[in-house]
Amino acid sequence: MVTLTGHSLTLGEISDVLYKNEKVNISPASLEDVDSSRRAVESIVEKGRIVYGITTGFGKLSDVLIDCEDCQELQLNLIHSHACGVGEMFPEIVSRAILLLRANTLLKGFSGVRRVIIETLVRMLNARIHPLIPQQGSLGASGDLIPLAHLALALIGEGRVHYQGQECPALEALQAEGIKPVILQAKEGLALINGTQAMTAMGAVAYLEAEKLAYQAEMIAALSVEGLQGIIDAFDDAIHMARGYQEQVDVARRMRNILKGSQLTTRQGELRVQDAYSLRCIPQVFGATWQVLGYVKEKLEIEINAATDNPLIFDHGSKVISGGNFHGQPMAFAMDFLKIGMAELANIAERRVERLVNPQLSNLPAFLSPQPGLQSGAMILQYCAAALVSENKTYAHPASVDSIPSSANQEDHVSMGTIASRHAYQIIQNTRRVLAIELICALQAVELRGAEKLSPLTQRLYQGARAVIPAITRDRVFAADIENAAAWLRDDWQDILVSDEPEPMVQMII
């Protein structure tokens, strides 16, 4: 059970809720703060005080005063008018994460909602009622208005949801679980949609997949090193300690451990003096990606516990301040950084694929073909990898450098953080497929060299992967192999590597 407090949610707990279906409950102590801020909102309405979003319009319309008797209609109109997302829906796992994060941030007690709002979000989460939320439309300030409006639609019994493996009207799913749709009161519509939870949820899912993929990239790269009879000296600890980046040192150590006992690696001078960069610089490149992941993780763990709506209520209502915590710039930068780090894993993997299939570089049969000429073998697998890494370069252009004014120039600078997080997720999907292609080629290469000569750990990888990816004995439709390998990496890869160190060397299971 994961207990939400508004202050202590971790990426590990998010992973448990998303991938292990861990149930969620609410800290009773945190609800006391929620009640306190709600009383402040009710006092504002009762006294007719002028406070943004409670007794005024929104955005450029913030100068329009709203009669107290119209406050409820104001919130409903807000949800209806802002639910204008377009395009494909967010993956269901992301919708689930948005529910979780929105409940957590409202629980901080700065938003002025009734506890029923948070309780209903958590009930929907535990019942696996996941709103259908279009991916496109958010500017990333004032937060994720459009995606979160679609979340709010489900809460009030409108819109559509994922429920029990199919799409259905939200009201139908709520009724099936005995959950009453919420009737929004003063400020609650605004509190639901003004925040960064769409970009942060997408970012959290992207990060969790990226971390897993980075460990897998090391394993697959090690198999390629064996397939190409790479020089193990490049991973010597002295080299990496001399530079001083801990992440680089860690990658080199893991590579040494993975390759320990291999009869397919060489020493410098045996076959060649030094390897190409795509082999020799694995610790330097992968280590830099781990630095990126460390930065992204740090920012995510702040943002998932942040108060990001507007206005915020402090000191039991004595201080209600309009600010800009909804601005997604920190997440936009983090997601753009993640895009670059993960794109480079694919870039260097594609270069190893080229070395594996090019007979002039590998001393293996051309394109790993069983009958070069008559059969093309893995020739076009490299084409596919090249196309994917090229596409990644387009996605890796930073979304955060763009801005466009909105709301009649009242909201004149925006983050585009949601676009950055969506593109980061797409790069991760592409990178997984590139690594799947490298895995297919590396398996074939080590089989030609003699799979019995693999290290104990890469032997386990070989055996596990061969259950999913057959050897290339003749040309076939390789699209199926790529997708099967990618699905295995995403969903079914077991924790095949556990070193005798205190921590697992490769944490494959999320």
Helices and strands as residue ranges (DSSP letters): E 2-4, H 11-19, E 24-26, H 28-47, G 59-63, G 68-70, H 71-82, E 86-89, H 92-106, H 115-126, E 130-131, E 134-136, H 145-155, E 160-163, E 166-169, H 170-176, H 188-193, H 197-227, G 232-235, H 237-243, H 246-259, H 277-280, H 282-303, E 312-314, G 315-317, E 319-321, H 329-357, H 359-362, G 366-368, H 379-395, G 399-401, H 417-449, G 451-453, H 456-466, H 478-487, I 488-492
